[in-house]
Amino acid sequence: MEMTGAEIVIRCLQEEEVEYLFGYPGGAVLFIYDELYKQDKVKHVLVRHEQAAIHAADGYARSTDKVGVALVTSGPGATNAVTGIATAYMDSIPMVVISGQVPTSYIGEDAFQEVDTVGITRPCVKHNFLVKDVKDIASTMKKAFYLAKSGRPGPVLVDIPKDVSAQKTEFSYPSSVQIRSYNPSQHGDIGAIRQAAQLLLNAKRPMIYAGGGVVLSSAASQLTELTRLLGFPVTNTLMGLGGYPATDKQFLGMLGMHGTLEANMAMQQCDVLLAVGARFDDRVIGNVAHFAQNPRKIIHIDIDPSSISKRVKVDVPIVGDVAHVLGDLLAVLHSTRQQPDAQALAAWWAQIADWRSKNSLTYRNSDELIKPQYVIETLYELTGGDAFVTSDVGQHQMWAAQYYKFDQPRRWINSGGLGTMGFGLPAAMGVQLAHPGATVACVTGEGSIQMNIQELSTCKQFRLPIKVIALNNRYLGMVRQWQEFFHGNRYSESYMDALPNFAKLAEAYGHVGLCIEKPSDVRPALEEALARKNELVFLDFRTDSTENVYPMVPGGKGLSEVILAEDL
Amino acid sequence: MRHIISLLMENEAGALSRVAGLFSARGYNIESLTVAPTEDQTMSRMTIVTSGSDDVIEQINKQLNKLIDVVAVMDLTEGQHLERELMLVKVRAVGEGREELKRLTDIFRGRIIDVDASSYTIELTGTGSKLDSFVQAIDSSLMLEVVRTGASGIGRGERILKL
């Protein structure tokens, strides 16, 4: 049967079993919206800004292991989406973004709401397409979903001119897809895996460093099994939190710029490092030359060959899907009689215990000022560590990462690579839609929340009972901290005057708003918010405005060149 | 070090800008870049001359392979290969200089492909360094125009880049 391009787009989404489509209508996508109207399988979520559509699709994808899908119009619709697309790209999130385009005959004529979407998004997508013929829509959509989800995941954009969405053709959805230039490897080289096993078994001071790849590959159980089998210490990157249970005794906490002392010191001083789905990011290992001062053998498992030996030279590269490779590595370890060196390991753990005894995350609580760390700790306690926590970017993000102990993957949702303020609330919408009964908390700051605060309206329309935990210190806190440490206390433009009354603002959107100013009110307020199961509660915590995030490895410094809290 | 990277890519709109964009986004050098369709209508072949440390070249190869439109990549400089570039030079040729330029062209095995009362247009192929030498051999005040295609390369013998 003949169908219009628009109808084909929707049929493709149905074929891909897309549950939610996050979007915003406009001229170039009107035919597609018309087809959406005629069906009820794909549910559309109307956001208030296209950036939020992408972040919501992103949060949905991160929390489910499915592809997030968004729909925006041409021109400003597409450019507004770019920040969201770049966010997903940096964190390797599977996503398909459909954008409208001006009719093919207008392309290149500076038409109304025309922008070169494929050109603008090229550096921040895994791949993109401009569909110029209605006959290509179905196969392009199939490719887009395949590319987004397979290999190293990422956002794929499909740009569809308005006239193409109106033209008609026969629809048949391809059952499989073949791209001759794209064959991501699943299984790692078994020789390299055996070599890795041998290195691990001979290690005196081993360390496992696991990143977002573990979460993306759904390999948390394999990582846990491997770590326990070997009895090695393990750390997670910001993106990897939940990839290993944070309450486990072998877990040294997060590493990196705001990582624990024990994680960073063990990373620096280990003699064999197993890097799993992590990419030696500058925020993770700091200064590369400093990191290289301690000799160590590095095994690196990653699905993307270009992540290997990019910043740090690797001794045993293993290209493959983390879950597969860890499975094979476990099989090799199970088949050998050799055990890790127990004596060396005991000495290594004793050294780690010494670093741990510093309690680098200790903070001094107060009866007068609300400490942001205390808010997160209380949230952790009251939710039993079982909430989905999204965050924005800044100090609150680091405190959430440090003090909320994630035992499961896909519970911690944040913009790690791009560091996008404004991510938290729309991401929480995607998470809440995917997990209707779950507690979803958006930990944010008064700076970040204002970058997408209009989404409180979307939350009302779709009855999303998100708990917004705003750590309001009246400063762009992380900027203020850097200015205190590195710019002579000159707080250039980091103080926020004329803040809105967030509680009233939330009420104006039809939600519940609470303002909390005393430490003794923190727990009751969180309890009340969590008890309001069906309502969005905006908690405006007025926190200590001068609190800093510790430990801190200053930018460009080595992992052991750490600044600890003054009391330590 | 100078490297010549040869690649096959899908003959799709935008494929060239994906490659060029990759080089500028990641700060890699491009000395020259040539591209044209192959005998297989669905594919284009590109030759990129670049330079960088071994680590950078390794990343360039990996990043190129990562582009969805790129079908195959070969670093020609890793083995035996041939390199040729075409140059068209227009020079002022008057009086005694005309004979001298003709001789120089013959020495370099070039061809004069257009002549008028006061100029020659010379065609020359060879490696980049041969073309450089020719340009240097000509009095710069006589040089009117230089057009170079950038290098094309191919592996020797059984080194074949094909699907």
Interface residues (C-beta under 8 A of the other chain):
Chain A: V118 G119 R122 P123 K126 H127 L130 L147 I179 R180 S181 Y182 D304 P305 S306 S309 K310
Chain B: M9 E10 A13 G14 S17 R18 G21 A25 D55 E58 Q59 K62 Q63 N65 K66 I68 D69 V70 V71 A72 L163
